[in-house]
Amino acid sequence: MKNTAFLTLLSIALSLQAEDWTQWRGANRDGVVGGKKWPATLGESNLKLKWRIELGSSYSGALLDKDTVYVTESTAGNKTDTVQALDRTTGKLKWKQEWQGTGSWKVTYPGRVNGSWIRSTPAIANGKLFVAGMHDRLLSLDTKTGKKLWEIDFQKQFKTPVPGFGCVCSPMVDGEFIYMQAGASFCKIEQDTGKIVWRTMKDEGGLRGGGFSSPVIAELDGKRQILLQARSELTGIDIDSGAVLWRQPVRAFLGMNILTPLPYENGVYTGTYRSGAFYYSINQEDDGWISKEKWKIGSKASAYMSSPVLYEGHAYVLIQDGNFACYNLRTGKECWRSEKQFGSGRHGKYMSLIRQGNRILALDQGGGLHLIKADPEKFQLIDSKKVSTQPTWSHIAVSDEQVAVRELNAISLYDWKSPTPIVP
């Protein structure tokens, strides 16, 4: 009885600890955070701008550790990629590291309309920052000094072309390794040395190769494995060996499989560009792993670019027609779309999402920040606030009562906490 009480108290204490925002979609890559309870609204008394720094263009999400904000930019006509470490209290520059790309290279059609600047969100682990530039190069930097520890030039090492859309995949850190789509393949890399442990899922690179989606780790049918969505298929990959455990063809227009797949129970939810959204059951049988389509919904209801968040068996996500929506993952039933309660109410093509409990913080591409209740019965918009007049395609970050908004050409840090009550 005492042990049970102790474990319960320990669990509560851990859930209240501040969380660093260390990689794509947060420490667990699922868009879910703990820490102190979020304020009830986005009002002026709760959400206050701490500082704002102008920068070069970027779609990479910001990272936050205890005392530093890490942010990328592309400069010199997108020929140079840069990462900066900013003091979390003042916004002042701590250090800056930059590296050259491949001259006048530009993102191919149709991605060119959105610019040719850096897109991959870096990752932090074990005192190191791992950052990937558009030209298929991965750098390891010391988080305190910015000193370059090692670099992989995937083009030179594997003699592969630059991906047509640039290096988009955000590196995943787990234990002592990094995992990412680069070099026309998927690689496992030693954090200390930059040595490539294994390389799988090879493709032709260039326009038709090079994946967009960022990986996530999940346990399916009792086995911990990597979920990877490549240009034409969804796969489960053995973490130790790199062996492909199972494959599920997932077709999309121009191979634009973008979002991070969402594991749920013994299955995976994903969405594609113009080809619908799916839920596949994944099971291990005597003759190997089996993936099977359990349900499918049409393209207009597909979450093709914005990665969803999960809450109590439901996926909450921005879908292709520009509405926020909720889906029952067991049945594929659409519970609601935001337009049914709020008229046109459309949010554009992209929205990054973070959940705490039954509330979702959402940043749309037009600088609109929204607080939404996760409720399968109806769409409930708690509050909204305009935080930028610039495009905001980068993923929002939340850490220890602060919110980082990476605008196209700036980074803004907000304090987000309830006012301290005045005690008479």
C-alpha positions as CSV (number, residue, x, y, z in Angstrom):
1,M,0.0,0.0,0.0
2,K,2.8,2.4,0.9
3,N,4.7,1.5,-2.3
4,T,1.6,2.2,-4.3
5,A,1.1,5.6,-2.7
6,F,4.8,6.4,-3.2
7,L,4.7,5.5,-6.9
8,T,1.6,7.6,-7.3
9,L,3.2,10.7,-5.7
10,L,6.4,10.1,-7.8
11,S,4.3,10.0,-11.0
12,I,2.5,13.2,-10.1
13,A,5.8,14.9,-9.2
14,L,7.4,13.9,-12.5
15,S,4.4,15.1,-14.5
16,L,4.8,18.5,-12.9
17,Q,8.5,18.9,-13.8
18,A,9.4,21.4,-16.4
19,E,10.0,19.8,-19.8
20,D,12.7,20.9,-22.3
21,W,11.5,21.1,-25.9
22,T,14.4,19.0,-27.4
23,Q,13.2,17.8,-30.8
24,W,10.5,17.7,-33.4
25,R,7.1,17.7,-31.7
26,G,8.7,17.7,-28.2
27,A,10.8,15.2,-26.1
28,N,8.6,12.2,-27.1
29,R,7.8,13.4,-30.6
30,D,4.1,13.2,-30.0
31,G,3.1,16.8,-29.4
32,V,2.2,16.1,-25.7
33,V,3.7,18.0,-22.8
34,G,3.5,17.8,-19.0
35,G,4.8,20.5,-16.7
36,K,2.7,23.1,-14.9
37,K,-0.9,23.4,-15.8
38,W,-1.6,25.7,-18.7
39,P,-3.4,29.0,-18.1
40,A,-7.1,29.1,-18.9
41,T,-6.8,31.6,-21.8
42,L,-4.5,33.4,-24.2
43,G,-5.4,36.8,-22.7
44,E,-3.1,39.7,-22.1
45,S,-2.7,38.8,-18.4
46,N,-1.6,35.3,-19.3
47,L,0.4,35.5,-22.6
48,K,3.0,38.2,-22.6
49,L,5.8,38.8,-25.2
50,K,9.2,38.4,-23.5
51,W,11.4,39.2,-26.4
52,R,11.5,39.1,-30.2
53,I,14.6,38.8,-32.5
54,E,14.6,39.2,-36.3
55,L,16.3,36.5,-38.3
56,G,16.7,35.1,-41.7
57,S,14.0,32.8,-43.2
58,S,13.3,29.4,-41.7
59,Y,10.6,26.8,-41.3
60,S,12.5,24.8,-38.6
61,G,10.9,24.7,-35.2
62,A,12.7,26.2,-32.3
63,L,14.2,24.1,-29.4
64,L,14.3,25.1,-25.8
65,D,16.5,23.8,-23.0
66,K,16.8,25.1,-19.5
67,D,18.5,28.4,-20.4
68,T,18.8,28.5,-24.2
69,V,16.6,28.8,-27.3
70,Y,18.1,27.2,-30.5
71,V,16.9,28.5,-33.9
72,T,17.9,28.1,-37.5
73,E,17.9,30.4,-40.5
74,S,19.0,30.6,-44.2
75,T,20.9,33.6,-45.4
76,A,22.9,34.9,-48.3
77,G,20.2,34.0,-50.8
78,N,19.7,30.6,-49.1
79,K,23.3,29.6,-49.8
80,T,24.2,29.5,-46.1
81,D,22.4,27.7,-43.3
82,T,22.8,28.9,-39.8
83,V,21.9,27.9,-36.2
84,Q,22.0,30.3,-33.3
85,A,21.8,29.8,-29.6
86,L,19.9,32.6,-27.8
87,D,19.8,33.4,-24.1
88,R,16.3,32.3,-22.9
89,T,16.0,35.2,-20.5
90,T,17.2,38.1,-22.7
91,G,17.3,36.8,-26.3
92,K,20.9,37.8,-26.7
93,L,23.2,35.8,-28.9
94,K,25.3,33.1,-27.2
95,W,26.9,31.6,-30.2
96,K,26.3,31.1,-34.0
97,Q,27.4,28.4,-36.4
98,E,27.0,28.5,-40.1
99,W,27.8,26.3,-43.1
100,Q,27.6,26.7,-46.9
101,G,25.2,24.9,-49.1
102,T,25.4,24.1,-52.8
103,G,25.3,27.5,-54.5
104,S,22.2,28.6,-56.3
105,W,20.2,25.4,-55.7
106,K,16.5,25.9,-55.2
107,V,13.6,23.7,-54.1
108,T,11.8,22.0,-57.0
109,Y,8.2,22.5,-58.0
110,P,5.7,22.6,-56.3
111,G,7.6,23.3,-53.1
112,R,9.5,26.3,-54.5
113,V,6.5,28.6,-54.0
114,N,7.2,28.2,-50.2
115,G,10.9,29.1,-50.5
116,S,14.2,27.3,-50.4
117,W,15.2,27.9,-46.8
118,I,15.9,25.5,-44.0
119,R,13.1,23.2,-42.9
120,S,14.4,20.4,-40.7
121,T,13.9,20.9,-36.9
122,P,17.1,20.1,-35.0
123,A,17.4,17.9,-31.9
124,I,19.3,18.0,-28.6
125,A,20.7,15.1,-26.7
126,N,23.7,14.5,-24.3
127,G,25.0,18.0,-24.6
128,K,24.9,18.0,-28.4
129,L,22.8,19.8,-31.0
130,F,22.1,17.9,-34.2
131,V,21.1,20.1,-37.1
132,A,20.4,19.3,-40.8
133,G,20.6,21.9,-43.6
134,M,18.7,21.9,-46.8
135,H,21.6,20.5,-48.8
136,D,21.7,17.1,-47.1
137,R,24.3,17.7,-44.4
138,L,24.1,16.9,-40.7
139,L,26.2,18.7,-38.1
140,S,26.8,17.9,-34.5
141,L,27.5,20.9,-32.3
142,D,28.4,21.4,-28.7
143,T,25.3,23.0,-27.1
144,K,27.4,25.3,-24.8
145,T,29.8,26.7,-27.4
146,G,28.5,25.9,-30.8
147,K,31.8,24.1,-31.7
148,K,31.4,21.7,-34.5
149,L,32.1,18.1,-33.3
150,W,31.5,16.3,-36.6
151,E,29.6,16.6,-39.9
152,I,28.1,14.2,-42.4
153,D,27.9,15.3,-46.0
154,F,25.5,12.6,-47.3
155,Q,25.9,13.7,-50.9
156,K,29.7,13.1,-50.8
157,Q,29.5,10.0,-48.6
158,F,26.9,8.1,-50.6
159,K,27.2,9.9,-54.0
160,T,23.5,10.8,-53.9
161,P,21.8,14.0,-55.2
162,V,20.3,16.7,-53.0
163,P,16.6,15.9,-52.4
164,G,14.4,17.9,-54.8
165,F,12.6,19.4,-51.8
166,G,15.7,19.7,-49.7
167,C,16.5,17.8,-46.5
168,V,13.2,18.1,-44.7
169,C,13.2,15.2,-42.2
170,S,13.8,16.2,-38.6
171,P,16.5,14.1,-36.8
172,M,15.2,11.8,-34.1
173,V,17.3,11.2,-31.0
174,D,16.9,8.1,-28.9
175,G,19.6,6.9,-26.4
176,E,23.0,7.3,-28.0
177,F,21.8,7.5,-31.6
178,I,20.2,9.7,-34.2
179,Y,17.8,8.5,-36.9
180,M,16.8,10.4,-40.0
181,Q,15.9,10.3,-43.7
182,A,18.9,11.6,-45.5
183,G,21.3,10.4,-48.3
184,A,18.4,8.9,-50.2
185,S,17.9,6.5,-47.4
186,F,17.1,6.1,-43.7
187,C,20.1,6.1,-41.3
188,K,21.1,5.3,-37.8
189,I,24.0,7.4,-36.6
190,E,26.2,7.4,-33.5
191,Q,25.8,10.6,-31.6
192,D,29.4,10.7,-30.3
193,T,31.2,10.0,-33.6
194,G,28.9,10.6,-36.6
195,K,29.5,7.0,-37.7
196,I,26.6,5.5,-39.6
197,V,25.6,2.3,-37.9
198,W,23.1,1.1,-40.6
199,R,21.4,2.4,-43.7
200,T,18.1,1.2,-45.1
201,M,15.1,2.3,-47.2
202,K,17.4,3.4,-50.1
203,D,15.8,5.3,-53.0
204,E,17.0,7.2,-56.1
205,G,17.2,10.6,-54.3
206,G,16.7,13.8,-56.2
207,L,13.2,14.8,-57.2
208,R,11.6,11.4,-56.7
209,G,13.6,10.4,-53.5
210,G,14.3,11.8,-50.1
211,G,11.6,11.5,-47.6
212,F,9.7,14.4,-46.0
213,S,8.2,12.7,-42.9
214,S,10.0,12.6,-39.6
215,P,10.2,9.3,-37.8
216,V,8.7,8.3,-34.4
217,I,9.2,5.3,-32.1
218,A,6.2,3.2,-31.2
219,E,5.5,-0.2,-29.5
220,L,3.4,-2.3,-31.8
221,D,2.3,-5.8,-30.9
222,G,4.8,-5.9,-28.1
223,K,7.8,-4.7,-30.1
224,R,9.5,-1.3,-29.9
225,Q,10.2,-0.1,-33.4
226,I,10.6,2.9,-35.7
227,L,7.6,4.2,-37.7
228,L,8.8,5.7,-40.9
229,Q,6.7,7.2,-43.7
230,A,8.7,7.3,-46.9
231,R,7.6,8.7,-50.3
232,S,5.4,5.8,-51.2
233,E,5.1,3.6,-48.1
234,L,4.7,3.3,-44.4
235,T,7.1,1.0,-42.7
236,G,8.2,-0.4,-39.3
237,I,11.9,-0.7,-38.9
238,D,13.9,-2.7,-36.3
239,I,15.8,-0.3,-34.1
240,D,18.9,-2.5,-33.7
241,S,19.4,-4.0,-37.1
242,G,17.6,-1.6,-39.5
243,A,15.6,-4.5,-41.0
244,V,12.3,-3.5,-42.4
245,L,9.7,-5.5,-40.4
246,W,6.7,-4.6,-42.5
247,R,5.7,-2.4,-45.4
248,Q,2.4,-0.8,-46.3
249,P,2.1,1.1,-49.6
250,V,0.8,4.6,-49.0
251,R,0.4,6.5,-52.3
252,A,0.3,10.3,-52.4
253,F,0.4,12.9,-55.2
254,L,4.1,13.4,-56.1
255,G,5.0,11.1,-53.2
256,M,4.2,13.9,-50.8
257,N,3.8,11.9,-47.6
258,I,4.6,14.6,-45.1
259,L,3.1,14.1,-41.6
260,T,4.5,12.1,-38.8
261,P,2.4,8.9,-38.5
262,L,0.4,8.5,-35.3
263,P,0.6,5.1,-33.5
264,Y,-2.5,4.0,-31.6
265,E,-3.0,0.6,-30.0
266,N,-1.6,-2.0,-32.5
267,G,-2.0,0.2,-35.4
268,V,-1.0,3.4,-37.2
269,Y,-3.0,6.4,-38.5
270,T,-1.6,8.5,-41.3
271,G,-2.7,10.9,-44.0
272,T,-1.6,11.7,-47.5
273,Y,-1.8,14.5,-50.0
274,R,-4.9,14.0,-52.2
275,S,-5.2,10.3,-51.5
276,G,-7.0,10.1,-48.2
277,A,-6.3,9.1,-44.6
278,F,-5.9,5.6,-43.3
279,Y,-5.6,3.4,-40.2
280,Y,-3.6,0.2,-40.5
281,S,-3.6,-2.6,-38.0
282,I,-0.1,-4.0,-37.4
283,N,0.4,-7.5,-36.0
284,Q,3.1,-10.1,-35.7
285,E,2.1,-13.6,-36.9
286,D,4.0,-16.9,-37.3
287,D,5.0,-16.0,-40.9
288,G,6.0,-12.4,-40.1
289,W,4.5,-9.0,-39.6
290,I,1.2,-8.2,-41.2
291,S,-0.2,-4.7,-42.0
292,K,-3.9,-4.4,-42.9
293,E,-6.0,-1.5,-43.8
294,K,-8.8,-1.1,-41.2
295,W,-10.4,2.0,-42.5
296,K,-10.0,4.8,-45.0
297,I,-11.5,8.3,-45.4
298,G,-11.5,10.6,-48.4
299,S,-8.9,13.1,-49.5
300,K,-10.7,16.2,-48.2
301,A,-10.7,14.7,-44.7
302,S,-7.0,13.7,-45.0
303,A,-4.5,15.2,-42.6
304,Y,-1.7,15.5,-45.2
305,M,0.7,18.1,-43.8
306,S,-0.2,18.7,-40.1
307,S,0.8,16.0,-37.7
308,P,-2.1,15.0,-35.4
309,V,-2.3,14.8,-31.6
310,L,-4.0,11.9,-29.8
311,Y,-6.4,12.1,-26.9
312,E,-8.5,9.2,-25.5
313,G,-8.6,7.3,-28.8
314,H,-9.3,10.3,-31.0
315,A,-7.0,12.1,-33.5
316,Y,-7.3,15.9,-33.5
317,V,-5.8,17.5,-36.7
318,L,-6.0,20.1,-39.4
319,I,-7.3,18.4,-42.6
320,Q,-6.9,19.2,-46.3
321,D,-9.9,21.4,-46.7
322,G,-8.5,23.8,-44.0
323,N,-10.8,22.8,-41.1
324,F,-9.8,21.4,-37.7
325,A,-11.4,18.0,-37.2
326,C,-11.6,15.1,-34.8
327,Y,-11.6,11.4,-35.8
328,N,-12.4,8.2,-33.8
329,L,-9.3,6.0,-34.5
330,R,-11.1,2.8,-33.8
331,T,-13.9,3.4,-36.4
332,G,-12.6,6.1,-38.7
333,K,-15.8,8.1,-37.9
334,E,-15.5,11.9,-38.2
335,C,-16.7,13.3,-35.0
336,W,-16.8,16.9,-36.2
337,R,-15.2,19.6,-38.3
338,S,-14.8,23.2,-37.1
339,E,-16.8,24.7,-40.0
340,K,-20.0,23.0,-38.7
341,Q,-19.9,25.2,-35.6
342,F,-18.1,28.3,-36.8
343,G,-19.1,28.9,-40.4
344,S,-16.2,28.9,-42.9
345,G,-13.7,28.9,-40.0
346,R,-10.8,27.7,-42.1
347,H,-7.2,27.8,-40.9
348,G,-5.2,27.4,-44.1
349,K,-2.9,24.5,-45.0
350,Y,-0.9,24.0,-41.9
351,M,-1.3,24.0,-38.1
352,S,1.2,22.7,-35.5
353,L,-0.3,21.2,-32.4
354,I,0.7,20.6,-28.7
355,R,-1.6,18.9,-26.2
356,Q,-1.7,19.0,-22.4
357,G,-4.5,17.1,-20.8
358,N,-7.7,17.8,-22.7
359,R,-6.5,21.1,-24.2
360,I,-4.6,21.7,-27.4
361,L,-2.5,24.7,-28.3
362,A,-2.5,25.3,-32.1
363,L,-0.5,27.7,-34.3
364,D,-1.8,28.1,-37.8
365,Q,0.2,29.2,-40.8
366,G,-1.2,32.8,-40.6
367,G,0.1,33.6,-37.1
368,G,-3.1,32.6,-35.3
369,L,-2.7,31.0,-32.0
370,H,-5.6,29.0,-30.7
371,L,-6.5,27.1,-27.5
372,I,-8.9,24.3,-28.2
373,K,-10.6,21.7,-26.0
374,A,-10.1,18.1,-27.0
375,D,-13.7,16.9,-26.9
376,P,-15.1,14.3,-29.4
377,E,-18.6,15.7,-29.0
378,K,-18.1,19.1,-30.5
379,F,-15.5,21.7,-31.6
380,Q,-14.8,24.0,-28.6
381,L,-12.5,27.0,-29.3
382,I,-11.5,28.3,-25.9
383,D,-9.5,31.3,-27.0
384,S,-7.5,32.8,-30.0
385,K,-4.8,35.4,-30.4
386,K,-2.9,36.9,-33.3
387,V,0.8,36.5,-32.6
388,S,2.3,37.3,-35.9
389,T,1.6,39.0,-39.2
390,Q,4.2,36.8,-40.9
391,P,3.8,33.2,-42.1
392,T,4.2,30.7,-39.1
393,W,4.9,27.3,-40.7
394,S,7.4,26.3,-38.1
395,H,6.3,24.1,-35.2
396,I,5.3,25.9,-32.1
397,A,7.3,25.0,-28.9
398,V,6.2,25.0,-25.2
399,S,8.5,24.6,-22.2
400,D,8.2,25.7,-18.6
401,E,5.5,28.3,-18.9
402,Q,6.9,29.7,-22.1
403,V,5.8,29.5,-25.8
404,A,8.3,30.0,-28.7
405,V,6.8,31.1,-32.0
406,R,9.2,30.9,-35.0
407,E,7.9,33.4,-37.5
408,L,9.2,33.3,-41.1
409,N,11.8,36.0,-40.3
410,A,11.8,36.3,-36.5
411,I,11.6,34.3,-33.2
412,S,9.3,35.4,-30.4
413,L,9.3,34.1,-26.9
414,Y,6.2,34.5,-24.7
415,D,5.7,34.0,-21.0
416,W,2.4,32.0,-20.7
417,K,1.3,31.7,-17.1
418,S,-1.5,32.7,-14.8
419,P,-1.0,35.9,-12.9
420,T,0.2,35.5,-9.3
421,P,-2.7,36.2,-6.9
422,I,-2.3,39.1,-4.6
423,V,-2.4,38.0,-1.0
424,P,-3.8,40.7,1.4
